[in-house]
Amino acid sequence: MLAYIIRRVFILIPTLLGVSIIVFLMMHLTPGDPAELLLGERATEETLDALREHLGLKEPLYVQYGMFLKRLMKGDLGETIWTRQKVWLEVKQRFPATIELSLVALSLSCFFGIIFGIVSATKQYSIFDYVSMLGALAGVSMPIFWLGLVFMLIFSLNLGWLPISGRLSVGIDLEVITNFYILDAVLTRNWAALRDALWHIIMPAMTLSTIPMAIVARMTRSAMLEVLRQDYIKTAKAKGLSNFIVIFKHALRNALIPVVTTVGLQFGVLLGGAILTETIFAWPGVGKWMYDAVMQRDYMVIQGGTLFIAGLFVVINLCVDVMYAVINPRISVQ
């Protein structure tokens, strides 16, 4: 197991290197000049050349990429062009908001997706099975940005049940410790802030969880149907065990193996999907930050943020592979 983990860790290096090359080339092939964006269209050519020299934009592409890798080896993701702040500090400040939103969305996806999948499998071809799978198909088909706007129109503008954007309402004081507002509210026993933070995260999390929830439900149903046809399940039923024990103790544990893979991959997808969700709901996370960076042609933010998310995605996949043996000890690492 340890040797397997070490090998997977070494795979991170070429993966992240390939991601950095692709992002670097794509950013330099797209039209636009960061110097002109910073100084405006009325800037003189001398001023533009001086800024390009300062940013290293006049060097050949391979030299610019080498400078980027050199900074990366030192743990330096560079500085943002607009605020001149360290990219790593910007990520550290905004990442808790993104991970908080993604964790809540993933919890909703797992809870409802697994329950719907189990019930659909145990009641195959019933009305619930047809309705839930039709809902799963609709959930996969609906774009996040469209669904978010529909939720805002219904629950915020028409019904007034949920706030339309942000993480906290104006006038709510919260002592920030970890930048996870829900956790900070619990640690400081600020129940008003906790209630307000939960109220703000419901609609973005619902929007972000629809596609993963549908995928988890369909995967759980498919895996449960396959497991329920096995001989050991028939033996367990023949022994007189209750349906609850047969399903949750014997069948679900084996059926969870492909589901865990799906959930792990969907968590990485949630981090990517958070870009649209955070932009729609003005959620101050990494996704909204990177969207603004794309609009402003901030090379360092896009490169650093993409590498950070890619590295996190690969680490999540590693954790999923390790969890295989925990869920089912019969699985051995080859």
MOSUL-V214463 format. One line per field, one symbol per residue. ss: DSSP state (~ for helix, > for strand, _ for the rest). burial: b if it has 9 or more other ideal C-beta (glycine too) atoms within 8 Angstrom, else e. A space follows every 50 residues. Layout:
ss = ???
burial = ???
This chain:
ss = _~~~~~~~~~~~~~~~~~~~~~~~~~~~~____~~~~~~_____~~~~~~ ~~~~~_____~~~~~~~~~~~~~_____>______>~~~~~~~~~~~~~~ ~~~~~~~~~~~~~~~~~~~~~~____~~~~~~~~~~~~~~~__~~~~~~~ ~~~~~~~~______________________~~~~~~~___~~~~~~~~~~ ~~~~~~~~~~~~~~~~~~~~~~~~~~~~__~~~~~~~~____~~~~~~~~ ~~~~~~~~~~~~~~~~~~~~~~~~~~~~~~_____~~~~~~~~~~~__~~ ~~~~~~~~~~~~~~~~~~~~~~~~~~~_______
burial = eeebbeebeebbeebbeebbbebbbebeeeeeebbbbbbeeebeeebbbe bbbebbbeeeeebbbebbbebbeeeebbebbeeeebbbebbeebbbbbbb bbebbbebbbebbbebbbbbbbbeeeebbbebbebbbbbbebebeebbbe bbebbbeeeeebbeebbbeeebebeeeebbbbbbbeebebeebbebbbbb bbbbbbbbbbbbbbbbbbbbbbbbbbbbebeebeebbeeeeeeebbbeeb bbbbbbbbbbbbbbbbbbbbbebbbbbbbbbbbbbbbbbbbbbbebbbbb bbbbbbbbbbbbbbbbbbbbbbbbbebbeeeeee
